Amino acid sequence: MKHLKLLIILIIACTITSCYSVRLRNINGTPQPDPFSNRDDYYRGMAVVELDTVIKINTTSKDFTLLIKESDACESGKLNMVEYRNTFGGLLLNTITFGKKRKVKIKYVCEKKSN
């Protein structure tokens, strides 16, 4: 019974510590506005692009680069804000596949296009 409680506490501790998000913001730019956005969170009034995908990395590669291009979602092609979120499921996938697959949850806001 004591071992079961210890195991449950250990699993809860790992779950809580493995879930975090990091937000990076440029203070010199203006975020691309979205007047039709109905968000009530930090990104209220901003045009947010959300990516929730699994990326595959070769065992010989050490990094992965995501290219942001000029498009309808990002008119300027410049980033104003990026948020990276790590979850327990992403950590498990990374561990089980020995780092070959990583679950990525990214939110980014582009800079307003200057005239």
Biopython code that builds the backbone (N, CA, C, O; Angstrom):
import numpy as np
from Bio.PDB.StructureBuilder import StructureBuilder

atoms = [
    (1, "MET", "N", (0.828, -1.192, 0.000)),
    (1, "MET", "CA", (0.000, 0.000, 0.000)),
    (1, "MET", "C", (0.873, 1.257, 0.000)),
    (1, "MET", "O", (0.573, 2.233, -0.686)),
    (2, "LYS", "N", (1.965, 1.216, 0.785)),
    (2, "LYS", "CA", (2.873, 2.355, 0.845)),
    (2, "LYS", "C", (3.573, 2.589, -0.491)),
    (2, "LYS", "O", (3.798, 3.728, -0.902)),
    (3, "HIS", "N", (3.912, 1.488, -1.157)),
    (3, "HIS", "CA", (4.592, 1.604, -2.456)),
    (3, "HIS", "C", (3.654, 2.172, -3.518)),
    (3, "HIS", "O", (4.088, 2.918, -4.395)),
    (4, "LEU", "N", (2.390, 1.827, -3.443)),
    (4, "LEU", "CA", (1.413, 2.338, -4.391)),
    (4, "LEU", "C", (1.241, 3.849, -4.240)),
    (4, "LEU", "O", (1.174, 4.569, -5.237)),
    (5, "LYS", "N", (1.169, 4.323, -3.014)),
    (5, "LYS", "CA", (1.054, 5.765, -2.763)),
    (5, "LYS", "C", (2.278, 6.507, -3.276)),
    (5, "LYS", "O", (2.163, 7.573, -3.881)),
    (6, "LEU", "N", (3.452, 5.933, -3.029)),
    (6, "LEU", "CA", (4.694, 6.551, -3.491)),
    (6, "LEU", "C", (4.736, 6.606, -5.020)),
    (6, "LEU", "O", (5.180, 7.599, -5.597)),
    (7, "LEU", "N", (4.275, 5.539, -5.670)),
    (7, "LEU", "CA", (4.245, 5.503, -7.129)),
    (7, "LEU", "C", (3.275, 6.548, -7.681)),
    (7, "LEU", "O", (3.587, 7.222, -8.663)),
    (8, "ILE", "N", (2.122, 6.685, -7.071)),
    (8, "ILE", "CA", (1.140, 7.678, -7.517)),
    (8, "ILE", "C", (1.681, 9.089, -7.349)),
    (8, "ILE", "O", (1.511, 9.923, -8.238)),
    (9, "ILE", "N", (2.327, 9.368, -6.231)),
    (9, "ILE", "CA", (2.925, 10.687, -5.994)),
    (9, "ILE", "C", (4.024, 10.962, -7.007)),
    (9, "ILE", "O", (4.140, 12.086, -7.497)),
    (10, "LEU", "N", (4.824, 9.968, -7.327)),
    (10, "LEU", "CA", (5.892, 10.125, -8.312)),
    (10, "LEU", "C", (5.330, 10.412, -9.700)),
    (10, "LEU", "O", (5.861, 11.261, -10.415)),
    (11, "ILE", "N", (4.270, 9.720, -10.090)),
    (11, "ILE", "CA", (3.654, 9.945, -11.404)),
    (11, "ILE", "C", (3.046, 11.344, -11.475)),
    (11, "ILE", "O", (3.187, 12.027, -12.490)),
    (12, "ILE", "N", (2.375, 11.775, -10.414)),
    (12, "ILE", "CA", (1.790, 13.119, -10.395)),
    (12, "ILE", "C", (2.874, 14.184, -10.459)),
    (12, "ILE", "O", (2.708, 15.186, -11.155)),
    (13, "ALA", "N", (3.970, 13.988, -9.754)),
    (13, "ALA", "CA", (5.077, 14.952, -9.774)),
    (13, "ALA", "C", (5.687, 15.051, -11.167)),
    (13, "ALA", "O", (5.994, 16.148, -11.634)),
    (14, "CYS", "N", (5.864, 13.910, -11.833)),
    (14, "CYS", "CA", (6.418, 13.928, -13.198)),
    (14, "CYS", "C", (5.463, 14.611, -14.166)),
    (14, "CYS", "O", (5.896, 15.346, -15.053)),
    (15, "THR", "N", (4.169, 14.373, -14.002)),
    (15, "THR", "CA", (3.178, 14.981, -14.882)),
    (15, "THR", "C", (3.157, 16.496, -14.727)),
    (15, "THR", "O", (3.118, 17.222, -15.720)),
    (16, "ILE", "N", (3.182, 16.968, -13.505)),
    (16, "ILE", "CA", (3.112, 18.407, -13.250)),
    (16, "ILE", "C", (4.375, 19.120, -13.724)),
    (16, "ILE", "O", (4.286, 20.189, -14.330)),
    (17, "THR", "N", (5.534, 18.555, -13.463)),
    (17, "THR", "CA", (6.782, 19.228, -13.832)),
    (17, "THR", "C", (7.080, 19.153, -15.318)),
    (17, "THR", "O", (7.886, 19.939, -15.818)),
    (18, "SER", "N", (6.454, 18.230, -16.041)),
    (18, "SER", "CA", (6.755, 18.110, -17.464)),
    (18, "SER", "C", (5.862, 19.004, -18.318)),
    (18, "SER", "O", (6.087, 19.099, -19.524)),
    (19, "CYS", "N", (4.870, 19.654, -17.748)),
    (19, "CYS", "CA", (3.978, 20.537, -18.499)),
    (19, "CYS", "C", (4.367, 21.987, -18.241)),
    (19, "CYS", "O", (4.225, 22.488, -17.125)),
    (20, "TYR", "N", (4.853, 22.649, -19.270)),
    (20, "TYR", "CA", (5.220, 24.057, -19.125)),
    (20, "TYR", "C", (5.124, 24.741, -20.478)),
    (20, "TYR", "O", (5.093, 24.080, -21.516)),
    (21, "SER", "N", (5.078, 26.057, -20.462)),
    (21, "SER", "CA", (5.117, 26.807, -21.708)),
    (21, "SER", "C", (6.090, 27.973, -21.550)),
    (21, "SER", "O", (6.271, 28.521, -20.463)),
    (22, "VAL", "N", (6.699, 28.326, -22.661)),
    (22, "VAL", "CA", (7.660, 29.426, -22.704)),
    (22, "VAL", "C", (7.179, 30.395, -23.764)),
    (22, "VAL", "O", (6.882, 29.991, -24.888)),
    (23, "ARG", "N", (7.100, 31.675, -23.416)),
    (23, "ARG", "CA", (6.645, 32.701, -24.354)),
    (23, "ARG", "C", (7.765, 33.719, -24.553)),
    (23, "ARG", "O", (8.302, 34.263, -23.588)),
    (24, "LEU", "N", (8.109, 33.970, -25.813)),
    (24, "LEU", "CA", (9.120, 34.963, -26.172)),
    (24, "LEU", "C", (8.433, 36.060, -26.957)),
    (24, "LEU", "O", (7.664, 35.781, -27.877)),
    (25, "ARG", "N", (8.706, 37.321, -26.597)),
    (25, "ARG", "CA", (8.026, 38.438, -27.255)),
    (25, "ARG", "C", (9.015, 39.532, -27.634)),
    (25, "ARG", "O", (9.932, 39.853, -26.877)),
    (26, "ASN", "N", (8.815, 40.094, -28.810)),
    (26, "ASN", "CA", (9.609, 41.212, -29.299)),
    (26, "ASN", "C", (8.963, 42.508, -28.782)),
    (26, "ASN", "O", (7.778, 42.745, -29.018)),
    (27, "ILE", "N", (9.734, 43.342, -28.082)),
    (27, "ILE", "CA", (9.150, 44.569, -27.525)),
    (27, "ILE", "C", (9.176, 45.732, -28.510)),
    (27, "ILE", "O", (8.536, 46.755, -28.268)),
    (28, "ASN", "N", (9.902, 45.593, -29.611)),
    (28, "ASN", "CA", (10.025, 46.694, -30.559)),
    (28, "ASN", "C", (8.995, 46.672, -31.682)),
    (28, "ASN", "O", (8.884, 47.649, -32.423)),
    (29, "GLY", "N", (8.249, 45.599, -31.828)),
    (29, "GLY", "CA", (7.299, 45.485, -32.926)),
    (29, "GLY", "C", (5.860, 45.543, -32.443)),
    (29, "GLY", "O", (5.586, 45.554, -31.243)),
    (30, "THR", "N", (4.947, 45.580, -33.408)),
    (30, "THR", "CA", (3.516, 45.586, -33.136)),
    (30, "THR", "C", (2.928, 44.279, -33.639)),
    (30, "THR", "O", (3.162, 43.906, -34.788)),
    (31, "PRO", "N", (2.167, 43.569, -32.803)),
    (31, "PRO", "CA", (1.585, 42.310, -33.261)),
    (31, "PRO", "C", (0.528, 42.532, -34.342)),
    (31, "PRO", "O", (-0.163, 43.550, -34.364)),
    (32, "GLN", "N", (0.426, 41.556, -35.228)),
    (32, "GLN", "CA", (-0.568, 41.625, -36.300)),
    (32, "GLN", "C", (-1.962, 41.519, -35.672)),
    (32, "GLN", "O", (-2.257, 40.529, -35.002)),
    (33, "PRO", "N", (-2.822, 42.520, -35.876)),
    (33, "PRO", "CA", (-4.139, 42.495, -35.235)),
    (33, "PRO", "C", (-5.128, 41.576, -35.954)),
    (33, "PRO", "O", (-5.000, 41.302, -37.148)),
    (34, "ASP", "N", (-6.105, 41.116, -35.197)),
    (34, "ASP", "CA", (-7.222, 40.352, -35.736)),
    (34, "ASP", "C", (-8.489, 40.874, -35.081)),
    (34, "ASP", "O", (-8.844, 40.428, -33.990)),
    (35, "PRO", "N", (-9.177, 41.808, -35.722)),
    (35, "PRO", "CA", (-10.359, 42.415, -35.096)),
    (35, "PRO", "C", (-11.518, 41.444, -34.908)),
    (35, "PRO", "O", (-12.421, 41.714, -34.117)),
    (36, "PHE", "N", (-11.509, 40.326, -35.617)),
    (36, "PHE", "CA", (-12.597, 39.362, -35.517)),
    (36, "PHE", "C", (-12.309, 38.253, -34.498)),
    (36, "PHE", "O", (-13.112, 37.334, -34.333)),
    (37, "SER", "N", (-11.169, 38.344, -33.821)),
    (37, "SER", "CA", (-10.811, 37.341, -32.820)),
    (37, "SER", "C", (-11.714, 37.467, -31.606)),
    (37, "SER", "O", (-11.995, 38.571, -31.138)),
    (38, "ASN", "N", (-12.166, 36.329, -31.100)),
    (38, "ASN", "CA", (-13.002, 36.334, -29.901)),
    (38, "ASN", "C", (-12.316, 35.624, -28.740)),
    (38, "ASN", "O", (-12.979, 34.999, -27.912)),
    (39, "ARG", "N", (-11.017, 35.717, -28.680)),
    (39, "ARG", "CA", (-10.247, 35.083, -27.614)),
    (39, "ARG", "C", (-10.312, 35.924, -26.342)),
    (39, "ARG", "O", (-10.407, 37.150, -26.395)),
    (40, "ASP", "N", (-10.261, 35.246, -25.209)),
    (40, "ASP", "CA", (-10.244, 35.936, -23.927)),
    (40, "ASP", "C", (-8.946, 35.702, -23.169)),
    (40, "ASP", "O", (-8.858, 36.028, -21.986)),
    (41, "ASP", "N", (-7.946, 35.147, -23.825)),
    (41, "ASP", "CA", (-6.686, 34.862, -23.160)),
    (41, "ASP", "C", (-5.659, 35.957, -23.461)),
    (41, "ASP", "O", (-6.027, 37.063, -23.857)),
    (42, "TYR", "N", (-4.413, 35.658, -23.280)),
    (42, "TYR", "CA", (-3.314, 36.604, -23.487)),
    (42, "TYR", "C", (-3.297, 37.161, -24.906)),
    (42, "TYR", "O", (-2.852, 38.288, -25.121)),
    (43, "TYR", "N", (-3.774, 36.391, -25.867)),
    (43, "TYR", "CA", (-3.691, 36.753, -27.280)),
    (43, "TYR", "C", (-4.938, 37.493, -27.784)),
    (43, "TYR", "O", (-5.221, 37.467, -28.982)),
    (44, "ARG", "N", (-5.664, 38.131, -26.918)),
    (44, "ARG", "CA", (-6.882, 38.842, -27.291)),
    (44, "ARG", "C", (-6.562, 39.934, -28.324)),
    (44, "ARG", "O", (-5.692, 40.776, -28.098)),
    (45, "GLY", "N", (-7.277, 39.908, -29.461)),
    (45, "GLY", "CA", (-7.114, 40.907, -30.500)),
    (45, "GLY", "C", (-5.933, 40.685, -31.425)),
    (45, "GLY", "O", (-5.666, 41.525, -32.285)),
    (46, "MET", "N", (-5.216, 39.576, -31.274)),
    (46, "MET", "CA", (-4.051, 39.291, -32.112)),
    (46, "MET", "C", (-4.358, 38.128, -33.055)),
    (46, "MET", "O", (-5.145, 37.240, -32.729)),
    (47, "ALA", "N", (-3.730, 38.148, -34.220)),
    (47, "ALA", "CA", (-3.859, 37.053, -35.187)),
    (47, "ALA", "C", (-2.872, 35.955, -34.802)),
    (47, "ALA", "O", (-1.671, 36.078, -35.042)),
    (48, "VAL", "N", (-3.378, 34.899, -34.212)),
    (48, "VAL", "CA", (-2.542, 33.815, -33.697)),
    (48, "VAL", "C", (-2.544, 32.653, -34.675)),
    (48, "VAL", "O", (-3.597, 32.258, -35.177)),
    (49, "VAL", "N", (-1.361, 32.104, -34.947)),
    (49, "VAL", "CA", (-1.218, 30.900, -35.753)),
    (49, "VAL", "C", (-0.812, 29.790, -34.793)),
    (49, "VAL", "O", (0.178, 29.917, -34.073)),
    (50, "GLU", "N", (-1.580, 28.700, -34.785)),
    (50, "GLU", "CA", (-1.302, 27.592, -33.872)),
    (50, "GLU", "C", (-0.874, 26.363, -34.657)),
    (50, "GLU", "O", (-1.506, 25.996, -35.647)),
    (51, "LEU", "N", (0.197, 25.735, -34.212)),
    (51, "LEU", "CA", (0.701, 24.498, -34.801)),
    (51, "LEU", "C", (0.687, 23.419, -33.731)),
    (51, "LEU", "O", (1.222, 23.612, -32.640)),
    (52, "ASP", "N", (0.080, 22.296, -34.040)),
    (52, "ASP", "CA", (0.065, 21.148, -33.139)),
    (52, "ASP", "C", (0.391, 19.935, -33.991)),
    (52, "ASP", "O", (-0.497, 19.356, -34.616)),
    (53, "THR", "N", (1.655, 19.550, -34.020)),
    (53, "THR", "CA", (2.104, 18.520, -34.940)),
    (53, "THR", "C", (3.207, 17.680, -34.307)),
    (53, "THR", "O", (3.726, 18.014, -33.242)),
    (54, "VAL", "N", (3.549, 16.608, -34.964)),
    (54, "VAL", "CA", (4.655, 15.753, -34.542)),
    (54, "VAL", "C", (5.744, 15.881, -35.601)),
    (54, "VAL", "O", (5.498, 15.653, -36.785)),
    (55, "ILE", "N", (6.940, 16.243, -35.171)),
    (55, "ILE", "CA", (8.059, 16.365, -36.102)),
    (55, "ILE", "C", (8.967, 15.157, -35.958)),
    (55, "ILE", "O", (9.114, 14.597, -34.871)),
    (56, "LYS", "N", (9.567, 14.769, -37.055)),
    (56, "LYS", "CA", (10.482, 13.626, -37.062)),
    (56, "LYS", "C", (11.902, 14.145, -37.248)),
    (56, "LYS", "O", (12.173, 14.946, -38.142)),
    (57, "ILE", "N", (12.786, 13.684, -36.405)),
    (57, "ILE", "CA", (14.183, 14.107, -36.448)),
    (57, "ILE", "C", (15.057, 12.866, -36.582)),
    (57, "ILE", "O", (14.852, 11.883, -35.870)),
    (58, "ASN", "N", (16.019, 12.906, -37.480)),
    (58, "ASN", "CA", (16.962, 11.797, -37.614)),
    (58, "ASN", "C", (17.834, 11.702, -36.384)),
    (58, "ASN", "O", (18.026, 12.689, -35.673)),
    (59, "THR", "N", (18.358, 10.529, -36.131)),
    (59, "THR", "CA", (19.216, 10.353, -34.963)),
    (59, "THR", "C", (20.525, 11.133, -35.107)),
    (59, "THR", "O", (21.156, 11.475, -34.108)),
    (60, "THR", "N", (20.931, 11.413, -36.345)),
    (60, "THR", "CA", (22.170, 12.164, -36.548)),
    (60, "THR", "C", (21.972, 13.667, -36.402)),
    (60, "THR", "O", (22.933, 14.401, -36.169)),
    (61, "SER", "N", (20.711, 14.137, -36.540)),
    (61, "SER", "CA", (20.425, 15.567, -36.425)),
    (61, "SER", "C", (20.310, 15.965, -34.961)),
    (61, "SER", "O", (19.815, 15.197, -34.137)),
    (62, "LYS", "N", (20.759, 17.142, -34.653)),
    (62, "LYS", "CA", (20.656, 17.661, -33.293)),
    (62, "LYS", "C", (19.552, 18.693, -33.149)),
    (62, "LYS", "O", (19.108, 18.972, -32.035)),
    (63, "ASP", "N", (19.096, 19.272, -34.273)),
    (63, "ASP", "CA", (18.098, 20.328, -34.177)),
    (63, "ASP", "C", (17.115, 20.246, -35.338)),
    (63, "ASP", "O", (17.290, 19.472, -36.279)),
    (64, "PHE", "N", (16.084, 21.063, -35.243)),
    (64, "PHE", "CA", (15.037, 21.145, -36.249)),
    (64, "PHE", "C", (14.727, 22.616, -36.463)),
    (64, "PHE", "O", (14.650, 23.376, -35.498)),
    (65, "THR", "N", (14.548, 23.028, -37.706)),
    (65, "THR", "CA", (14.244, 24.417, -38.007)),
    (65, "THR", "C", (12.880, 24.503, -38.667)),
    (65, "THR", "O", (12.611, 23.816, -39.653)),
    (66, "LEU", "N", (12.025, 25.346, -38.119)),
    (66, "LEU", "CA", (10.717, 25.619, -38.697)),
    (66, "LEU", "C", (10.804, 26.960, -39.407)),
    (66, "LEU", "O", (11.122, 27.973, -38.784)),
    (67, "LEU", "N", (10.525, 26.975, -40.697)),
    (67, "LEU", "CA", (10.630, 28.200, -41.483)),
    (67, "LEU", "C", (9.284, 28.911, -41.522)),
    (67, "LEU", "O", (8.265, 28.295, -41.835)),
    (68, "ILE", "N", (9.273, 30.197, -41.208)),
    (68, "ILE", "CA", (8.081, 31.029, -41.272)),
    (68, "ILE", "C", (8.202, 31.892, -42.522)),
    (68, "ILE", "O", (9.150, 32.666, -42.658)),
    (69, "LYS", "N", (7.248, 31.760, -43.426)),
    (69, "LYS", "CA", (7.293, 32.495, -44.683)),
    (69, "LYS", "C", (6.163, 33.512, -44.733)),
    (69, "LYS", "O", (5.221, 33.457, -43.943)),
    (70, "GLU", "N", (6.275, 34.431, -45.666)),
    (70, "GLU", "CA", (5.186, 35.375, -45.910)),
    (70, "GLU", "C", (4.014, 34.589, -46.486)),
    (70, "GLU", "O", (4.157, 33.882, -47.484)),
    (71, "SER", "N", (2.858, 34.718, -45.848)),
    (71, "SER", "CA", (1.661, 34.013, -46.308)),
    (71, "SER", "C", (0.435, 34.777, -45.830)),
    (71, "SER", "O", (0.558, 35.861, -45.259)),
    (72, "ASP", "N", (-0.736, 34.219, -46.061)),
    (72, "ASP", "CA", (-1.958, 34.858, -45.572)),
    (72, "ASP", "C", (-1.978, 34.880, -44.042)),
    (72, "ASP", "O", (-2.470, 35.833, -43.438)),
    (73, "ALA", "N", (-1.444, 33.834, -43.426)),
    (73, "ALA", "CA", (-1.423, 33.769, -41.969)),
    (73, "ALA", "C", (-0.376, 34.715, -41.385)),
    (73, "ALA", "O", (-0.554, 35.234, -40.283)),
    (74, "CYS", "N", (0.698, 34.935, -42.109)),
    (74, "CYS", "CA", (1.787, 35.797, -41.629)),
    (74, "CYS", "C", (2.201, 36.724, -42.773)),
    (74, "CYS", "O", (3.085, 36.392, -43.563)),
    (75, "GLU", "N", (1.562, 37.868, -42.852)),
    (75, "GLU", "CA", (1.769, 38.777, -43.983)),
    (75, "GLU", "C", (3.195, 39.311, -44.065)),
    (75, "GLU", "O", (3.745, 39.437, -45.159)),
    (76, "SER", "N", (3.797, 39.626, -42.923)),
    (76, "SER", "CA", (5.129, 40.221, -42.941)),
    (76, "SER", "C", (6.241, 39.176, -42.980)),
    (76, "SER", "O", (7.346, 39.470, -43.435)),
    (77, "GLY", "N", (5.963, 37.966, -42.511)),
    (77, "GLY", "CA", (6.999, 36.944, -42.425)),
    (77, "GLY", "C", (7.919, 37.153, -41.243)),
    (77, "GLY", "O", (8.930, 36.460, -41.124)),
    (78, "LYS", "N", (7.595, 38.099, -40.357)),
    (78, "LYS", "CA", (8.400, 38.396, -39.172)),
    (78, "LYS", "C", (7.603, 38.016, -37.932)),
    (78, "LYS", "O", (6.383, 38.177, -37.894)),
    (79, "LEU", "N", (8.294, 37.515, -36.929)),
    (79, "LEU", "CA", (7.627, 37.082, -35.710)),
    (79, "LEU", "C", (7.650, 38.165, -34.643)),
    (79, "LEU", "O", (8.665, 38.829, -34.433)),
    (80, "ASN", "N", (6.528, 38.330, -33.981)),
    (80, "ASN", "CA", (6.436, 39.242, -32.847)),
    (80, "ASN", "C", (6.437, 38.469, -31.542)),
    (80, "ASN", "O", (7.001, 38.923, -30.547)),
    (81, "MET", "N", (5.804, 37.295, -31.543)),
    (81, "MET", "CA", (5.685, 36.515, -30.321)),
    (81, "MET", "C", (5.640, 35.028, -30.664)),
    (81, "MET", "O", (5.020, 34.628, -31.650)),
    (82, "VAL", "N", (6.302, 34.212, -29.840)),
    (82, "VAL", "CA", (6.313, 32.761, -30.018)),
    (82, "VAL", "C", (6.081, 32.121, -28.656)),
    (82, "VAL", "O", (6.694, 32.516, -27.664)),
    (83, "GLU", "N", (5.192, 31.131, -28.611)),
    (83, "GLU", "CA", (4.976, 30.362, -27.388)),
    (83, "GLU", "C", (5.165, 28.887, -27.713)),
    (83, "GLU", "O", (4.554, 28.366, -28.646)),
    (84, "TYR", "N", (6.003, 28.226, -26.948)),
    (84, "TYR", "CA", (6.272, 26.801, -27.099)),
    (84, "TYR", "C", (5.714, 26.096, -25.871)),
    (84, "TYR", "O", (5.988, 26.499, -24.741)),
    (85, "ARG", "N", (4.938, 25.052, -26.091)),
    (85, "ARG", "CA", (4.330, 24.335, -24.973)),
    (85, "ARG", "C", (4.803, 22.893, -24.973)),
    (85, "ARG", "O", (4.774, 22.216, -26.000)),
    (86, "ASN", "N", (5.235, 22.435, -23.815)),
    (86, "ASN", "CA", (5.662, 21.059, -23.628)),
    (86, "ASN", "C", (4.648, 20.368, -22.726)),
    (86, "ASN", "O", (4.241, 20.925, -21.706)),
    (87, "THR", "N", (4.241, 19.165, -23.094)),
    (87, "THR", "CA", (3.275, 18.425, -22.305)),
    (87, "THR", "C", (3.833, 17.056, -21.926)),
    (87, "THR", "O", (4.860, 16.621, -22.447)),
    (88, "PHE", "N", (3.147, 16.395, -21.021)),
    (88, "PHE", "CA", (3.573, 15.067, -20.585)),
    (88, "PHE", "C", (3.498, 14.069, -21.738)),
    (88, "PHE", "O", (4.358, 13.197, -21.857)),
    (89, "GLY", "N", (2.477, 14.190, -22.589)),
    (89, "GLY", "CA", (2.364, 13.307, -23.748)),
    (89, "GLY", "C", (3.517, 13.488, -24.723)),
    (89, "GLY", "O", (4.021, 12.520, -25.292)),
    (90, "GLY", "N", (3.927, 14.729, -24.911)),
    (90, "GLY", "CA", (5.082, 15.001, -25.767)),
    (90, "GLY", "C", (6.362, 14.434, -25.200)),
    (90, "GLY", "O", (7.207, 13.929, -25.939)),
    (91, "LEU", "N", (6.507, 14.516, -23.890)),
    (91, "LEU", "CA", (7.683, 13.954, -23.226)),
    (91, "LEU", "C", (7.702, 12.436, -23.355)),
    (91, "LEU", "O", (8.758, 11.850, -23.594)),
    (92, "LEU", "N", (6.550, 11.796, -23.199)),
    (92, "LEU", "CA", (6.475, 10.343, -23.354)),
    (92, "LEU", "C", (6.805, 9.914, -24.778)),
    (92, "LEU", "O", (7.545, 8.951, -24.980)),
    (93, "LEU", "N", (6.258, 10.627, -25.774)),
    (93, "LEU", "CA", (6.544, 10.295, -27.172)),
    (93, "LEU", "C", (8.028, 10.424, -27.463)),
    (93, "LEU", "O", (8.603, 9.568, -28.134)),
    (94, "ASN", "N", (8.650, 11.476, -26.970)),
    (94, "ASN", "CA", (10.081, 11.686, -27.165)),
    (94, "ASN", "C", (10.888, 10.560, -26.507)),
    (94, "ASN", "O", (11.879, 10.095, -27.070)),
    (95, "THR", "N", (10.471, 10.130, -25.338)),
    (95, "THR", "CA", (11.181, 9.078, -24.610)),
    (95, "THR", "C", (11.013, 7.726, -25.294)),
    (95, "THR", "O", (11.985, 6.988, -25.454)),
    (96, "ILE", "N", (9.794, 7.398, -25.696)),
    (96, "ILE", "CA", (9.520, 6.093, -26.296)),
    (96, "ILE", "C", (10.217, 5.945, -27.649)),
    (96, "ILE", "O", (10.684, 4.856, -27.981)),
    (97, "THR", "N", (10.294, 7.015, -28.429)),
    (97, "THR", "CA", (10.919, 6.944, -29.759)),
    (97, "THR", "C", (12.404, 7.300, -29.726)),
    (97, "THR", "O", (13.024, 7.469, -30.776)),
    (98, "PHE", "N", (12.972, 7.414, -28.534)),
    (98, "PHE", "CA", (14.390, 7.741, -28.354)),
    (98, "PHE", "C", (14.771, 9.052, -29.040)),
    (98, "PHE", "O", (15.864, 9.171, -29.594)),
    (99, "GLY", "N", (13.880, 10.026, -29.004)),
    (99, "GLY", "CA", (14.153, 11.358, -29.518)),
    (99, "GLY", "C", (13.916, 11.537, -30.999)),
    (99, "GLY", "O", (14.196, 12.609, -31.535)),
    (100, "LYS", "N", (13.402, 10.507, -31.689)),
    (100, "LYS", "CA", (13.174, 10.622, -33.133)),
    (100, "LYS", "C", (11.921, 11.421, -33.459)),
    (100, "LYS", "O", (11.866, 12.099, -34.485)),
    (101, "LYS", "N", (10.912, 11.346, -32.593)),
    (101, "LYS", "CA", (9.672, 12.077, -32.814)),
    (101, "LYS", "C", (9.421, 12.990, -31.626)),
    (101, "LYS", "O", (9.634, 12.611, -30.475)),
    (102, "ARG", "N", (8.968, 14.194, -31.925)),
    (102, "ARG", "CA", (8.666, 15.160, -30.878)),
    (102, "ARG", "C", (7.341, 15.823, -31.174)),
    (102, "ARG", "O", (7.095, 16.285, -32.288)),
    (103, "LYS", "N", (6.496, 15.864, -30.172)),
    (103, "LYS", "CA", (5.213, 16.538, -30.321)),
    (103, "LYS", "C", (5.435, 18.013, -30.037)),
    (103, "LYS", "O", (5.990, 18.379, -29.001)),
    (104, "VAL", "N", (4.999, 18.858, -30.966)),
    (104, "VAL", "CA", (5.252, 20.282, -30.876)),
    (104, "VAL", "C", (3.928, 21.033, -30.836)),
    (104, "VAL", "O", (3.068, 20.828, -31.694)),
    (105, "LYS", "N", (3.763, 21.893, -29.852)),
    (105, "LYS", "CA", (2.625, 22.803, -29.782)),
    (105, "LYS", "C", (3.196, 24.209, -29.758)),
    (105, "LYS", "O", (3.825, 24.625, -28.785)),
    (106, "ILE", "N", (2.969, 24.927, -30.835)),
    (106, "ILE", "CA", (3.529, 26.268, -30.960)),
    (106, "ILE", "C", (2.409, 27.237, -31.310)),
    (106, "ILE", "O", (1.550, 26.944, -32.141)),
    (107, "LYS", "N", (2.434, 28.389, -30.664)),
    (107, "LYS", "CA", (1.565, 29.502, -31.041)),
    (107, "LYS", "C", (2.488, 30.650, -31.395)),
    (107, "LYS", "O", (3.444, 30.926, -30.669)),
    (108, "TYR", "N", (2.212, 31.324, -32.507)),
    (108, "TYR", "CA", (3.011, 32.499, -32.823)),
    (108, "TYR", "C", (2.133, 33.594, -33.408)),
    (108, "TYR", "O", (1.103, 33.339, -34.034)),
    (109, "VAL", "N", (2.581, 34.818, -33.177)),
    (109, "VAL", "CA", (1.916, 36.004, -33.690)),
    (109, "VAL", "C", (2.927, 36.733, -34.553)),
    (109, "VAL", "O", (4.049, 36.994, -34.119)),
    (110, "CYS", "N", (2.539, 37.059, -35.761)),
    (110, "CYS", "CA", (3.444, 37.771, -36.667)),
    (110, "CYS", "C", (3.411, 39.265, -36.355)),
    (110, "CYS", "O", (2.504, 39.767, -35.691)),
    (111, "GLU", "N", (4.433, 39.953, -36.859)),
    (111, "GLU", "CA", (4.468, 41.397, -36.726)),
    (111, "GLU", "C", (3.545, 42.034, -37.750)),
    (111, "GLU", "O", (3.322, 41.495, -38.834)),
    (112, "LYS", "N", (3.020, 43.181, -37.386)),
    (112, "LYS", "CA", (2.178, 43.929, -38.302)),
    (112, "LYS", "C", (3.040, 44.400, -39.461)),
    (112, "LYS", "O", (4.160, 44.872, -39.267)),
    (113, "LYS", "N", (2.507, 44.267, -40.661)),
    (113, "LYS", "CA", (3.255, 44.661, -41.849)),
    (113, "LYS", "C", (3.368, 46.173, -41.895)),
    (113, "LYS", "O", (2.365, 46.885, -41.836)),
    (114, "SER", "N", (4.598, 46.658, -42.001)),
    (114, "SER", "CA", (4.816, 48.108, -42.061)),
    (114, "SER", "C", (4.679, 48.567, -43.507)),
    (114, "SER", "O", (5.051, 47.861, -44.444)),
    (115, "ASN", "N", (4.144, 49.748, -43.657)),
    (115, "ASN", "CA", (3.927, 50.296, -45.017)),
    (115, "ASN", "C", (5.102, 51.056, -45.511)),
    (115, "ASN", "O", (5.077, 51.574, -46.627)),
]
sb = StructureBuilder()
sb.init_structure("model")
sb.init_model(0)
sb.init_chain("A")
sb.init_seg("    ")
for serial, (resi, resn, name, xyz) in enumerate(atoms, 1):
    if name == "N":
        sb.init_residue(resn, " ", resi, " ")
    sb.init_atom(name, np.array(xyz, "f"), 0.0, 1.0, " ", f" {name:<3s}", serial, name[0])
structure = sb.get_structure()
